[in-house]
Amino acid sequence: MLYSLGLIWYESVQGSSHVDGRVTRFDSIVGHNFNRYFGADLGVPFLFVRADTTTSGTTSANGIGNV
């Protein structure tokens, strides 16, 4: 099994589309592996939510998700 000691950093992008609109999520995760069995990570998701312009009563938003 491979593992990495020290600083680690992950980036990911996820998205979905529907007739009601689109959602895109960017995740940035930074952490530190202290040894083979213990490490700590902290991540912040950033969300883009775009509503379909033909759907009435909807709004679009951007923002930081739960840390």
N, C-alpha and C positions, 0 to 999 in steps of 0.2 A: 504494500500500500504506500502510495506517495503522499507526503505531506510537506508543508513549507513552514519554516520557522520565521518569525519576525512579522513585518508589516505585510498586510494583504489588502487588495483593493479589487472590487468587482463593479462592473457596470452592466446594466441590462435594460432592454427596451421591450415593452409588451404593448400590444394594441388590439382593439376589436372594433368592428364596425357593424352597424345595425341600421335599419330604416329610420330609426329615431335619432341617430347621430353616431359620433365616434368618441372613443376613449383611448388615450395614449398615456402610458405610464413609463417614466424614466426612473430607474433605481440606481443610487450610488451607495455602495457599502464599503466601509473601511474597517479594518480590524487588525488584531495582533495575535499571532499564535505564540504562546509562551513556551509550550512544549508539545509533545505528540498528543497529549490528552486534554489540554486546556487552552482555550482561546476566547477572545471577546470581539464582537462585531457591533457596529453602529451603522444604521442605514437610514436614509431619508428619501422617500419616494416623492416625485414631482408629477402631478397629474394635469393633463389637458383634456377637458371635456367639451366637445363641440356638438351642439344640438343641431338637428336638421332644420334648415331655414323655413321649410314649408309646414312644420309642426307648430301650431299656435300654443302660446302659454309656456314656452320653454326658454331657457337661458343657457348660455355658454359660460364656462369658468375655467380658470387656471389656478393652481395653488399647490402648496406643500401638503402631503398626506401625513398620516400618523408616523411619528419618529419611533 
